[in-house]
């Protein structure tokens, strides 16, 4: 048994023609966050501390659809979501509808640790954030020109868009009369970890879908769908929230291990295969230090490392 960590930055129909200027900054951020998380685990920090630390870093990066990089609703507003789960005691916290909180994942942890509840949303969550003194910014901090362009393109195409799907990446970001289905060039983020003591944790954060209805809740804050951890396994998902919720993807991976006795990699592959193709990706670790990163999309921005020295940072299947 040893420590292990895995993280993702969104899954979808990611074309191999993705230009280096859009690909490399995301991969570099994944490598940096992987190194940060691995160093924290080597230093003896808990899995819970590590997943929060890594997801905070990803939320602060505008290249991903969480925190600073959050996409916009059909009303042109930001509605961020996050959840965290500690496998020890199965404690969890979740939040939706944030428009001013810089790091939603940390607010989710505060909900877990400071309230009798699991899930707070919208005005109540924002009020709790102010009470706790977490860092907040005006909503304009999160609304970038690129996200405004993304929303405009989505409205013109009359589409609600999930991570990385159906965008012509060979065109300039603001191409004249560009009506392609720009499904956000950013993705939901998540991290799972098992520490040296065998404790597990999972954290996931997102800005939702481009051009979604205001008030729509996705899988990210739904415990058992977007995030799950117990004493056996920790899972964080990304993709089409409605499908992930219907199939309770995160919990199902653990359930297959528990009730079918399958190893982590096989359990994750079986669950992902049962979800409509092109709609889900996940990262997971087990108490035994196993790691898997499974998806049924073209690709998934992902990274992992284990105590025995294995590491990987990738987008597409190695054999494709």
LOKOLGU-64446 format. One record per residue (C-alpha): z, x, y; residue in three letters; residue number from 1. Coordinates in nm, 4 decimals, always signed. Layout:
% residues N
R          Z          X          Y   res     n
R          Z          X          Y   ALA   NUM
...
//
This chain:
% residues 320
R          Z          X          Y   res     n
R    +0.0000    +0.0000    +0.0000   UNK     1
R    -0.0828    +0.1225    +0.3499   UNK     2
R    -0.1705    -0.0021    +0.6937   UNK     3
R    -0.5120    -0.1540    +0.7699   UNK     4
R    -0.6818    -0.3152    +1.0674   UNK     5
R    -1.0014    -0.5114    +1.1320   UNK     6
R    -1.1457    -0.6667    +1.4468   UNK     7
R    -1.4490    -0.8655    +1.5513   UNK     8
R    -1.6424    -0.9376    +1.8677   UNK     9
R    -1.8412    -1.2428    +1.7601   UNK    10
R    -2.1008    -1.3401    +1.5020   UNK    11
R    -2.4404    -1.5055    +1.5234   UNK    12
R    -2.8150    -1.4571    +1.5006   UNK    13
R    -2.8007    -1.1072    +1.6467   UNK    14
R    -3.1550    -0.9642    +1.6493   UNK    15
R    -3.2156    -0.6042    +1.5516   UNK    16
R    -3.4205    -0.5831    +1.8726   UNK    17
R    -3.0936    -0.6080    +2.0697   UNK    18
R    -3.1456    -0.3445    +2.3413   UNK    19
R    -2.9154    -0.0415    +2.3453   UNK    20
R    -2.7804    -0.1334    +2.6888   UNK    21
R    -2.6455    -0.4583    +2.5416   UNK    22
R    -2.5498    -0.3194    +2.2029   UNK    23
R    -2.3807    +0.0114    +2.2802   UNK    24
R    -2.1141    -0.1015    +2.5311   UNK    25
R    -1.9841    -0.3536    +2.2775   UNK    26
R    -1.9822    -0.1023    +1.9942   UNK    27
R    -1.8089    +0.1519    +2.2164   UNK    28
R    -1.5406    -0.1035    +2.3029   UNK    29
R    -1.4910    -0.1891    +1.9366   UNK    30
R    -1.4525    +0.1811    +1.8530   UNK    31
R    -1.2034    +0.2316    +2.1338   UNK    32
R    -0.9999    -0.0727    +2.0335   UNK    33
R    -1.0105    +0.0274    +1.6678   UNK    34
R    -0.8791    +0.3732    +1.7570   UNK    35
R    -0.6098    +0.2168    +1.9754   UNK    36
R    -0.4949    -0.0169    +1.6995   UNK    37
R    -0.5047    +0.2497    +1.4291   UNK    38
R    -0.3012    +0.4875    +1.6442   UNK    39
R    -0.0421    +0.2163    +1.7039   UNK    40
R    -0.0151    +0.1486    +1.3303   UNK    41
R    +0.0190    +0.5210    +1.2552   UNK    42
R    +0.2968    +0.5330    +1.5148   UNK    43
R    +0.4862    +0.2632    +1.3249   UNK    44
R    +0.4236    -0.0362    +1.5506   UNK    45
R    +0.4321    -0.3792    +1.3888   UNK    46
R    +0.1192    -0.5682    +1.2881   UNK    47
R    +0.2072    -0.8396    +1.5411   UNK    48
R    +0.2302    -0.5907    +1.8275   UNK    49
R    -0.0966    -0.4289    +1.7218   UNK    50
R    -0.3087    -0.7447    +1.7043   UNK    51
R    -0.1819    -0.8526    +2.0467   UNK    52
R    -0.2503    -0.5068    +2.1887   UNK    53
R    -0.6062    -0.4968    +2.0560   UNK    54
R    -0.6987    -0.8505    +2.1581   UNK    55
R    -0.5619    -0.7921    +2.5093   UNK    56
R    -0.7995    -0.4962    +2.5386   UNK    57
R    -1.0894    -0.7097    +2.4185   UNK    58
R    -0.9957    -0.9884    +2.6620   UNK    59
R    -1.0107    -0.7355    +2.9464   UNK    60
R    -1.3656    -0.6347    +2.8499   UNK    61
R    -1.6375    -0.8497    +3.0155   UNK    62
R    -1.8785    -0.7800    +2.7270   UNK    63
R    -1.7022    -1.0316    +2.5003   UNK    64
R    -1.6443    -1.4064    +2.5272   UNK    65
R    -1.2711    -1.3998    +2.5936   UNK    66
R    -1.0553    -1.3389    +2.8992   UNK    67
R    -1.2631    -1.1686    +3.1670   UNK    68
R    -1.5904    -1.2395    +2.9834   UNK    69
R    -1.5292    -1.6089    +2.9137   UNK    70
R    -1.8321    -1.8365    +2.9261   UNK    71
R    -1.8498    -2.1580    +3.1279   UNK    72
R    -1.8194    -2.5266    +3.0450   UNK    73
R    -2.0770    -2.7851    +3.1492   UNK    74
R    -1.8683    -2.8314    +3.4660   UNK    75
R    -1.8961    -2.4624    +3.5498   UNK    76
R    -1.5288    -2.4007    +3.4742   UNK    77
R    -1.3427    -2.1581    +3.2467   UNK    78
R    -1.1347    -2.2929    +2.9555   UNK    79
R    -0.9884    -2.0059    +2.7546   UNK    80
R    -0.8234    -2.0448    +2.4133   UNK    81
R    -0.6177    -1.8151    +2.1917   UNK    82
R    -0.3778    -1.8115    +1.9005   UNK    83
R    -0.1571    -1.5652    +1.7183   UNK    84
R    +0.0213    -1.5854    +1.3837   UNK    85
R    +0.2885    -1.3626    +1.2355   UNK    86
R    +0.2785    -1.3578    +0.8565   UNK    87
R    +0.6525    -1.2950    +0.8441   UNK    88
R    +0.7984    -1.6456    +0.8557   UNK    89
R    +0.4537    -1.7871    +0.9412   UNK    90
R    +0.5425    -1.8147    +1.3078   UNK    91
R    +0.2500    -1.9026    +1.5332   UNK    92
R    +0.1522    -1.9849    +1.8895   UNK    93
R    -0.1639    -2.1289    +2.0407   UNK    94
R    -0.3071    -2.2216    +2.3778   UNK    95
R    -0.6126    -2.4015    +2.5175   UNK    96
R    -0.7590    -2.4903    +2.8529   UNK    97
R    -0.6475    -2.1825    +3.0455   UNK    98
R    -0.8306    -2.1105    +3.3681   UNK    99
R    -0.6119    -1.8483    +3.5385   UNK   100
R    -0.4268    -1.6479    +3.2700   UNK   101
R    -0.5614    -1.2930    +3.2389   UNK   102
R    -0.4506    -1.2452    +2.8761   UNK   103
R    -0.4349    -1.5751    +2.6848   UNK   104
R    -0.3284    -1.3997    +2.3627   UNK   105
R    -0.0033    -1.2868    +2.5223   UNK   106
R    +0.0694    -1.6387    +2.6424   UNK   107
R    +0.0117    -1.7640    +2.2867   UNK   108
R    +0.2711    -1.5124    +2.1657   UNK   109
R    +0.5175    -1.6272    +2.4318   UNK   110
R    +0.4706    -1.9869    +2.3154   UNK   111
R    +0.5515    -1.8705    +1.9625   UNK   112
R    +0.8590    -1.6748    +2.0680   UNK   113
R    +0.9973    -1.8651    +2.3676   UNK   114
R    +0.9402    -2.2349    +2.2926   UNK   115
R    +1.0147    -2.4766    +2.0072   UNK   116
R    +0.6419    -2.5566    +1.9939   UNK   117
R    +0.3238    -2.4044    +1.8543   UNK   118
R    +0.0524    -2.5286    +2.0893   UNK   119
R    +0.0354    -2.5819    +2.4671   UNK   120
R    -0.2775    -2.6758    +2.6610   UNK   121
R    -0.4232    -2.7172    +3.0090   UNK   122
R    -0.1726    -2.7969    +3.2884   UNK   123
R    +0.1299    -2.7589    +3.0621   UNK   124
R    +0.0130    -2.4191    +2.9413   UNK   125
R    -0.0639    -2.3035    +3.2934   UNK   126
R    +0.2830    -2.4158    +3.4102   UNK   127
R    +0.4466    -2.2272    +3.1236   UNK   128
R    +0.2460    -1.9173    +3.2170   UNK   129
R    +0.3780    -1.9341    +3.5729   UNK   130
R    +0.7334    -1.9828    +3.4455   UNK   131
R    +0.6998    -1.6738    +3.2255   UNK   132
R    +0.5558    -1.4611    +3.5032   UNK   133
R    +0.2435    -1.3574    +3.3137   UNK   134
R    -0.0478    -1.2172    +3.5091   UNK   135
R    -0.2763    -1.4831    +3.6542   UNK   136
R    -0.5860    -1.4695    +3.8721   UNK   137
R    -0.7919    -1.7190    +4.0629   UNK   138
R    -1.0556    -1.8782    +3.8398   UNK   139
R    -1.3242    -1.6897    +4.0296   UNK   140
R    -1.1972    -1.3710    +3.8618   UNK   141
R    -1.3415    -1.5002    +3.5343   UNK   142
R    -1.6667    -1.6516    +3.6664   UNK   143
R    -1.9295    -1.3788    +3.6648   UNK   144
R    -2.2889    -1.3999    +3.7819   UNK   145
R    -2.4046    -1.3377    +3.4256   UNK   146
R    -2.2014    -1.6343    +3.2991   UNK   147
R    -2.3419    -1.8534    +3.5765   UNK   148
R    -2.6943    -1.7544    +3.4694   UNK   149
R    -2.6010    -1.8220    +3.1073   UNK   150
R    -2.4828    -2.1721    +3.1908   UNK   151
R    -2.7960    -2.2439    +3.3941   UNK   152
R    -3.0169    -2.1393    +3.1035   UNK   153
R    -2.8146    -2.3494    +2.8610   UNK   154
R    -2.8419    -2.6563    +3.0824   UNK   155
R    -3.2181    -2.6082    +3.1183   UNK   156
R    -3.2455    -2.5855    +2.7396   UNK   157
R    -3.0022    -2.8777    +2.6975   UNK   158
R    -2.8043    -2.6738    +2.4450   UNK   159
R    -2.4443    -2.5961    +2.3642   UNK   160
R    -2.4532    -2.2370    +2.2496   UNK   161
R    -2.2511    -2.0270    +2.0062   UNK   162
R    -2.2168    -1.6508    +1.9951   UNK   163
R    -2.5365    -1.4434    +2.0139   UNK   164
R    -2.7692    -1.7128    +1.8791   UNK   165
R    -3.1296    -1.7743    +1.9822   UNK   166
R    -3.1687    -1.5592    +2.2883   UNK   167
R    -3.4704    -1.3426    +2.3637   UNK   168
R    -3.2868    -1.0134    +2.4119   UNK   169
R    -3.6052    -0.8298    +2.5062   UNK   170
R    -3.6206    -1.0136    +2.8388   UNK   171
R    -3.4266    -0.9234    +3.1563   UNK   172
R    -3.0960    -1.1040    +3.1992   UNK   173
R    -3.2255    -1.3018    +3.4965   UNK   174
R    -3.5936    -1.3330    +3.4057   UNK   175
R    -3.7797    -1.5803    +3.6299   UNK   176
R    -3.8247    -1.9193    +3.4655   UNK   177
R    -3.6326    -1.7961    +3.1619   UNK   178
R    -3.5661    -2.1115    +2.9610   UNK   179
R    -3.4738    -1.9358    +2.6377   UNK   180
R    -3.1656    -2.0612    +2.4571   UNK   181
R    -2.9292    -1.7957    +2.5922   UNK   182
R    -2.6390    -1.8424    +2.3567   UNK   183
R    -2.4176    -1.6032    +2.5403   UNK   184
R    -2.4513    -1.2358    +2.5044   UNK   185
R    -2.0816    -1.2158    +2.4321   UNK   186
R    -1.8623    -1.3214    +2.1438   UNK   187
R    -1.5211    -1.4513    +2.0485   UNK   188
R    -1.2754    -1.1706    +1.9675   UNK   189
R    -1.0101    -1.1299    +1.7009   UNK   190
R    -0.7929    -0.8782    +1.5199   UNK   191
R    -0.5966    -0.8710    +1.1941   UNK   192
R    -0.3578    -0.6020    +1.0767   UNK   193
R    -0.1137    -0.5080    +0.8055   UNK   194
R    +0.1463    -0.2472    +0.8969   UNK   195
R    +0.3131    +0.0197    +0.6831   UNK   196
R    +0.5860    -0.2241    +0.5761   UNK   197
R    +0.3280    -0.4757    +0.4493   UNK   198
R    +0.3784    -0.7259    +0.7330   UNK   199
R    +0.0651    -0.9127    +0.8445   UNK   200
R    -0.0555    -1.0693    +1.1683   UNK   201
R    -0.3701    -1.2276    +1.3135   UNK   202
R    -0.4859    -1.2940    +1.6706   UNK   203
R    -0.7995    -1.4632    +1.8075   UNK   204
R    -0.9206    -1.5344    +2.1626   UNK   205
R    -1.2269    -1.7023    +2.3144   UNK   206
R    -1.3861    -1.8631    +2.6161   UNK   207
R    -1.5450    -2.1297    +2.3948   UNK   208
R    -1.9093    -2.2348    +2.3978   UNK   209
R    -2.1623    -2.2043    +2.6774   UNK   210
R    -2.2188    -2.5509    +2.8307   UNK   211
R    -1.9531    -2.7200    +2.6172   UNK   212
R    -1.7972    -3.0429    +2.7412   UNK   213
R    -1.4897    -2.9807    +2.9527   UNK   214
R    -1.1842    -3.0368    +2.7369   UNK   215
R    -1.3523    -2.9465    +2.4076   UNK   216
R    -1.1195    -2.7553    +2.1726   UNK   217
R    -1.2672    -2.5111    +1.9229   UNK   218
R    -1.1383    -2.3410    +1.6118   UNK   219
R    -0.9803    -2.0388    +1.7815   UNK   220
R    -0.6445    -2.2025    +1.8655   UNK   221
R    -0.6339    -2.4165    +1.5520   UNK   222
R    -0.3968    -2.2569    +1.3037   UNK   223
R    -0.5620    -2.2545    +0.9618   UNK   224
R    -0.9129    -2.2715    +1.1065   UNK   225
R    -0.9583    -1.9832    +1.3496   UNK   226
R    -0.6382    -1.7936    +1.2778   UNK   227
R    -0.3994    -1.7665    +0.9848   UNK   228
R    -0.1474    -1.5224    +0.8398   UNK   229
R    +0.1246    -1.5347    +0.5784   UNK   230
R    +0.2877    -1.2796    +0.3466   UNK   231
R    -0.0363    -1.2414    +0.1479   UNK   232
R    -0.3244    -1.2198    +0.3950   UNK   233
R    -0.4271    -1.2413    +0.7627   UNK   234
R    -0.7594    -1.3894    +0.8813   UNK   235
R    -0.9408    -1.4273    +1.2159   UNK   236
R    -1.2699    -1.6168    +1.2404   UNK   237
R    -1.5646    -1.6467    +1.4774   UNK   238
R    -1.8721    -1.8688    +1.4957   UNK   239
R    -1.9319    -2.2424    +1.5229   UNK   240
R    -1.5911    -2.3935    +1.5786   UNK   241
R    -1.6700    -2.7392    +1.4517   UNK   242
R    -1.7795    -2.6035    +1.1136   UNK   243
R    -1.4863    -2.3644    +1.0958   UNK   244
R    -1.2423    -2.6487    +1.1634   UNK   245
R    -1.4049    -2.8772    +0.9062   UNK   246
R    -1.3786    -2.6079    +0.6400   UNK   247
R    -1.0332    -2.4759    +0.7457   UNK   248
R    -1.1845    -2.1330    +0.6966   UNK   249
R    -0.8904    -1.9042    +0.7720   UNK   250
R    -0.6438    -2.0930    +0.5552   UNK   251
R    -0.8962    -2.1382    +0.2750   UNK   252
R    -0.9334    -1.7624    +0.2298   UNK   253
R    -0.5597    -1.7380    +0.1717   UNK   254
R    -0.5573    -2.0480    -0.0480   UNK   255
R    -0.8278    -1.9099    -0.2764   UNK   256
R    -0.6267    -1.5930    -0.3183   UNK   257
R    -0.3088    -1.7894    -0.3853   UNK   258
R    -0.4432    -2.0542    -0.6185   UNK   259
R    -0.7414    -1.8850    -0.7825   UNK   260
R    -0.5935    -1.5376    -0.8023   UNK   261
R    -0.9024    -1.3762    -0.6488   UNK   262
R    -0.8931    -1.0460    -0.4571   UNK   263
R    -0.9400    -1.0606    -0.0807   UNK   264
R    -1.3074    -0.9632    -0.0641   UNK   265
R    -1.4131    -1.2132    -0.3291   UNK   266
R    -1.2021    -1.4914    -0.1789   UNK   267
R    -1.3487    -1.4371    +0.1684   UNK   268
R    -1.7054    -1.4230    +0.0354   UNK   269
R    -1.6556    -1.7476    -0.1553   UNK   270
R    -1.5171    -1.9315    +0.1478   UNK   271
R    -1.7888    -1.8038    +0.3833   UNK   272
R    -2.0588    -1.9061    +0.1339   UNK   273
R    -1.9221    -2.2603    +0.1403   UNK   274
R    -1.9715    -2.2993    +0.5160   UNK   275
R    -2.3168    -2.3912    +0.6577   UNK   276
R    -2.5282    -2.0798    +0.6862   UNK   277
R    -2.5383    -1.9170    +1.0272   UNK   278
R    -2.2077    -2.0571    +1.1464   UNK   279
R    -1.9172    -1.8288    +1.0522   UNK   280
R    -1.7838    -1.4771    +1.0348   UNK   281
R    -1.4339    -1.3480    +0.9669   UNK   282
R    -1.2199    -1.0387    +0.9354   UNK   283
R    -0.9227    -1.0265    +0.6995   UNK   284
R    -0.6640    -0.7868    +0.5595   UNK   285
R    -0.4209    -0.8271    +0.2715   UNK   286
R    -0.0628    -0.7116    +0.2212   UNK   287
R    -0.1998    -0.4533    -0.0215   UNK   288
R    -0.4052    -0.2906    +0.2550   UNK   289
R    -0.7411    -0.4381    +0.1526   UNK   290
R    -0.9968    -0.5163    +0.4250   UNK   291
R    -1.2990    -0.7450    +0.4333   UNK   292
R    -1.5441    -0.8481    +0.7057   UNK   293
R    -1.7582    -1.1377    +0.5822   UNK   294
R    -2.0195    -1.3485    +0.7604   UNK   295
R    -2.3153    -1.5774    +0.6872   UNK   296
R    -2.4889    -1.5082    +1.0186   UNK   297
R    -2.7491    -1.2395    +1.0845   UNK   298
R    -2.4762    -1.0077    +1.2058   UNK   299
R    -2.1240    -0.9731    +1.3395   UNK   300
R    -1.9793    -0.7198    +1.5814   UNK   301
R    -1.7001    -0.5748    +1.3695   UNK   302
R    -1.4811    -0.2728    +1.3008   UNK   303
R    -1.2109    -0.1726    +1.0552   UNK   304
R    -0.9939    +0.1188    +0.9469   UNK   305
R    -0.7425    +0.1876    +0.6705   UNK   306
R    -0.4657    +0.4379    +0.6171   UNK   307
R    -0.6652    +0.6221    +0.3491   UNK   308
R    -0.9238    +0.7238    +0.6089   UNK   309
R    -1.1946    +0.4613    +0.5679   UNK   310
R    -1.3469    +0.3276    +0.8892   UNK   311
R    -1.6513    +0.1238    +0.9864   UNK   312
R    -1.8050    -0.0022    +1.3105   UNK   313
R    -2.1149    -0.2165    +1.2609   UNK   314
R    -2.3233    -0.5211    +1.3538   UNK   315
R    -2.5670    -0.5852    +1.0692   UNK   316
R    -2.5488    -0.5502    +0.6890   UNK   317
R    -2.5831    -0.1876    +0.5800   UNK   318
R    -2.8447    -0.2765    +0.3206   UNK   319
R    -3.0637    -0.4894    +0.5460   UNK   320
//
